[in-house]
Amino acid sequence: MWKSATRLLRIAYTVVRFRLDTFIPFSLLPWYIRYTIGLVCSPGRKSAEKNRGERLRLALESLGPIFVKFGQILSTRRDLLPDDIADELAKLQDRVPPFSGATAKKIIERSLGDSVENVFEAFSIEPLASASIAQVHTAKLKTGEDVVVKVIRPNIEKTIRQDIGLLYMLAHFVAKVSTDGRRLRPVEVVTDYEYTILDELDLAKEAANTGLLQRNFTDSPLLYVPQVHWDYCGKDVMVIERISGIPVADIEALNAANVNMKVLAERGVEIFFTQVFSHSFFHADMHPGNIFVDVSNPERPKYIAIDCAIMGSLDDEDKSYLARNLLAFFKRDYRMVAELHVQSGWVPKGTPIHAFESAIRSVCEPMFAKPLKDISFGQVLLGLFQTARRFNMEVQPQLVLLEKTLLNIEGLGRQLYPDLDLWVTAKPFLERWMSEQVGPRRVLDEVKKQAPEWAGQLPQIPNLVFSALTHLSHQEERMAEQTKAISALGKEIKKGRRNMPFKMLGLVSLAAAWITTDPIALEHLATADLLSLGLFFAGLYLLVLKP
């Protein structure tokens, strides 16, 4: 708690230092709040001389990797941000201040268990690029391959855990005091983000992710993923093939190379949907600093992806609901959208479909008053998010990464080709995928998938059939025996009922004989209450008549 409070104070100090209060629309605040903010933030007036985009970038850099990640995501949304802010935030993608090359060298040698000189033919002490979690250095292996060496920042985990602790504190507070906060499930969202960002600190996992993505796109004309050199990978260090290409954000260089920007933007969308729906494994950190373009064939440009630390996946059920929702939305079938939200559990059972459909229509229909290419998926999500408050719609943690990645893709695509119609590319892909899920091809694929297991079980089938028949025979014998036993018990019960008067007479006679021959019994009988007498004779009755 103390560390979280300290971190919170640092965030407040950063707001003052970089005059982030100027981003608040003062006209909407009461006069006394405006006066308080002006008084508290007066020490940061010198920083206010810098432009607002630079101040925001510097503030995020000073607060550490979680805030840098936030700035990276924002930098791709030029359709939502002014150009001056977007330009400054773009510097966070690969121009975060580096740490010492000598420190990086020590981390590499400790991880690989050998000196840099013995492992590499050449190694550059100056970093090639620096990001929020790690930085990279160029090198050449003894075998002659050009590679890049990625190194985790020192002591970064401690800072991240402090920030995560602060986020948990804020999430619990929001969930406790706000109905909307509980609906958003903030604690689960923070837990999911914690899992994701801590995974990013383990370069061995990133190497494994890179290998899987590379296999998924082997010989693909859309995407190239560099090869991993497994002998030089560990938790803090990863060595991969050095690639050459134009950064996707360098629009001038792409235009100078005569790249077909329309094809490039559409291929980015196709790569995303292929990863999500065909591979169930998608790159979830696709900001421009992680994407390059191979321009060897400008008319058919090819993407190059690096930094596979954050990957996402969806199960078959989520993919099906997502695809059907998107198709229904672009067919303006708002009733289907409402029904799918209820069926999937994204809104509570019992939600009035008609009212939910009407609310969705009121948000989405105005979007279609303009060309599809001008529809921002981010604005659609925002509108639906606000409308969903009335119907207790909950944030789905498993969709958070997907939503973030789709927003990145849309922002990047519009940056490359402003007239990009996201759904001209996406809709045919989704329709084809849905037909494959319910058609004969799906059945054939399942048969192929299960065939090896069935083949392994085939020799055991005769024994399994014999065992089943034997078990059934024994069951029939036991049932026959139980039927006989039940029949005999019924006869005994009937016989007992016929002899009941004689047994009762015998019981009374035994009791009378015992009482008359035992003086002590007579004394107790004379002083006993009615309840005791009843219990006494009932006990004798059960004792004598018990089979």
C-alpha positions, 0 to 999 in steps of 0.5 A, spaced: 500 500 500 505 504 501 509 503 495 502 504 491 501 511 495 508 513 493 507 511 486 500 515 486 504 521 488 509 521 483 503 521 478 500 527 481 507 530 481 508 528 473 501 532 472 504 538 475 511 538 472 508 537 465 502 541 466 498 536 463 492 540 467 492 544 460 489 538 457 482 538 461 477 543 458 477 548 464 470 551 461 467 545 464 469 545 471 467 550 477 471 556 478 473 553 485 476 547 481 479 551 476 483 556 481 485 550 485 488 547 479 492 553 477 495 554 484 497 547 484 500 547 477 503 553 478 510 550 479 510 547 472 509 553 468 516 553 465 514 546 462 508 549 459 512 553 454 513 546 450 508 544 446 502 540 449 504 533 445 511 534 447 509 535 454 505 529 454 510 524 451 515 526 456 510 525 462 509 518 459 516 516 458 517 519 465 512 514 468 515 508 465 513 502 461 505 501 462 504 509 460 509 508 454 505 502 452 498 507 453 502 512 449 504 507 443 496 505 442 494 512 442 499 514 437 496 510 432 489 513 432 490 519 428 483 519 426 482 521 434 488 525 435 490 532 433 497 531 428 501 535 433 500 530 439 500 524 434 507 526 431 510 526 438 507 520 441 509 516 435 516 517 438 515 512 443 514 507 438 522 506 438 525 512 441 524 511 448 531 513 451 536 507 452 540 504 457 547 504 458 550 499 452 555 497 458 549 494 462 546 491 456 553 487 455 553 485 462 546 482 462 547 478 455 554 475 458 550 473 464 544 470 461 549 466 455 554 464 460 560 467 456 563 473 454 560 477 448 567 476 444 566 469 444 559 469 442 559 474 437 564 475 431 562 483 432 557 486 437 555 494 437 555 497 444 550 502 441 543 500 441 539 500 434 533 502 437 530 502 444 523 501 447 519 501 453 521 494 455 527 492 452 532 495 447 536 491 441 543 491 439 546 489 432 551 483 432 554 478 427 554 471 429 561 467 428 557 463 423 556 470 419 549 471 420 547 478 421 542 478 427 539 483 433 540 482 440 534 484 444 535 485 452 530 486 457 531 493 461 535 492 468 530 492 474 524 493 469 520 488 473 520 492 480 517 498 476 512 494 473 509 491 479 509 497 482 504 500 477 500 494 477 499 494 484 497 501 483 492 499 478 489 494 482 488 499 488 484 503 483 480 497 480 478 495 487 476 502 488 472 503 482 469 496 483 467 498 490 464 505 489 461 505 482 456 501 479 459 502 472 465 500 475 463 493 477 460 492 470 467 493 467 470 488 471 476 492 472 480 487 477 479 482 471 481 487 466 488 489 470 489 481 472 489 480 464 493 486 463 498 484 468 499 477 465 500 480 459 505 485 460 509 480 465 509 475 459 513 480 455 519 480 460 520 473 459 524 473 452 524 465 452 516 466 451 517 471 446 522 467 442 517 461 442 511 466 440 515 468 434 517 461 432 509 459 432 507 465 428 513 464 423 510 457 422 503 460 421 506 464 415 511 460 412 511 461 405 506 467 405 506 472 400 503 477 406 507 476 412 515 475 414 517 473 421 524 473 422 528 466 424 530 465 431 537 463 433 535 458 439 542 457 442 542 464 444 535 465 447 534 466 455 529 469 459 533 476 459 536 475 452 533 473 445 537 473 438 533 473 432 535 474 424 536 481 422 531 484 417 531 490 412 525 494 410 522 500 411 518 502 417 511 502 416 510 509 419 515 512 414 510 514 409 515 518 405 520 512 404 514 508 402 511 513 397 518 514 394 519 506 393 512 507 389 509 502 394 502 500 392 499 503 399 492 501 397 494 494 397 499 495 403 493 497 407 488 492 405 493 486 406 494 489 413 487 488 415 487 481 411 493 479 416 489 481 422 483 477 420 487 471 418 491 470 425 484 471 429 480 466 425 484 462 421 490 461 426 487 463 433 493 466 434 494 474 433 500 479 434 497 483 439 502 489 439 502 491 432 504 499 433 508 501 427 514 500 431 514 493 430 512 493 423 516 494 417 515 493 409 519 489 404 518 493 398 522 488 393 515 488 390 512 495 390 505 492 387 505 486 392 508 489 398 510 484 404 509 486 411 515 484 416 513 483 424 517 483 430 516 483 437 512 477 438 511 478 446 504 480 446 500 475 443 492 473 443 487 468 442 480 466 442 476 460 443 472 457 437 465 460 441 468 467 442 470 467 434 464 465 432 460 470 436 465 475 434 464 474 426 457 473 427 456 480 430 461 483 425 457 481 419 450 482 422 452 489 424 454 491 417 448 488 414 444 492 419 441 486 422 441 490 429 436 484 432 441 479 431 447 483 434 442 484 440 440 476 440 448 474 439 450 479 445 445 475 450 446 468 447 454 469 448 453 472 455 455 479 454 449 482 457 445 478 462 439 473 460 432 476 460 435 483 457 429 485 453 431 484 446 427 489 443 429 495 447 436 493 446 436 492 439 433 499 438 438 502 443 443 499 438 440 502 432 440 509 435 447 508 435 449 505 429 444 507 424 447 514 423 454 511 422 451 508 415 449 515 413 456 516 411 461 512 406 463 505 409 470 508 408 469 514 413 466 509 419 471 509 424 470 502 428 473 506 434 467 511 434 462 505 433 465 501 439 465 508 443 458 509 442 456 501 443 460 502 450 456 508 452 449 505 450 451 498 453 450 501 460 443 501 460 443 493 459 449 492 464 453 489 459 460 487 461 467 488 459 470 481 456 477 480 458 478 475 453 476 481 448 480 486 450 487 485 446 483 483 440 479 490 441 486 494 442 489 490 436 483 492 431 484 499 433 491 499 432 490 496 425 484 501 423 489 507 425 495 504 421 491 502 415 488 509 415 495 512 416 497 508 410 491 509 405 486 514 408 480 511 403 481 504 406 474 501 407 476 496 412 470 492 411 471 491 404 477 487 406 474 484 412 467 482 410 468 477 404 473 473 409 468 473 415 463 470 410 468 465 407 470 463 415 463 462 417 461 458 411 467 453 413 465 452 420 458 450 418 459 446 411 462 439 409 469 442 409 468 443 416 466 436 417 472 433 413 477 437 417 474 434 424 474 427 421 482 428 419 483 431 425 480 426 429 483 420 424 489 419 428 486 418 435 481 413 432 486 409 428 489 408 435 483 406 438 481 401 433 485 395 435 481 395 442 474 396 439 473 388 439 475 388 447 471 394 448 465 391 445 466 384 449 467 388 455 461 392 454 456 385 453 459 382 459 458 388 463 451 388 461 450 381 462 452 381 469 447 387 470 441 383 468 443 378 473 444 382 478 437 386 476 434 379 477 436 377 483 434 384 486 427 383 483 427 376 487 429 379 493 424 385 493 418 380 492 420 376 498 421 382 502 414 384 500 411 377 502 414 377 509 411 384 510 404 382 508 405 375 513 407 380 518 401 384 517 397 378 518 400 376 525 400 383 528 394 382 533 397 375 535 404 379 536 401 384 540 397 380 544 404 376 546 407 382 547 402 385 552 402 378 556 410 378 556 410 385 559 404 383 564 408 377 567 414 381 568 411 387 572 407 382 576 413 378 578 418 384 579 416 389 585 421 394 583 418 394 576 411 395 579 414 401 583 417 404 577 410 403 573 406 406 579 410 412 579 412 413 571 408 418 567 404 417 561 410 419 556 415 414 559 410 408 559 409 410 552 416 409 550 417 403 554 411 399 551 414 402 544 421 399 545 418 392 547 414 392 541 420 394 536 424 389 540 420 383 540 417 384 533 424 386 529 426 381 524 
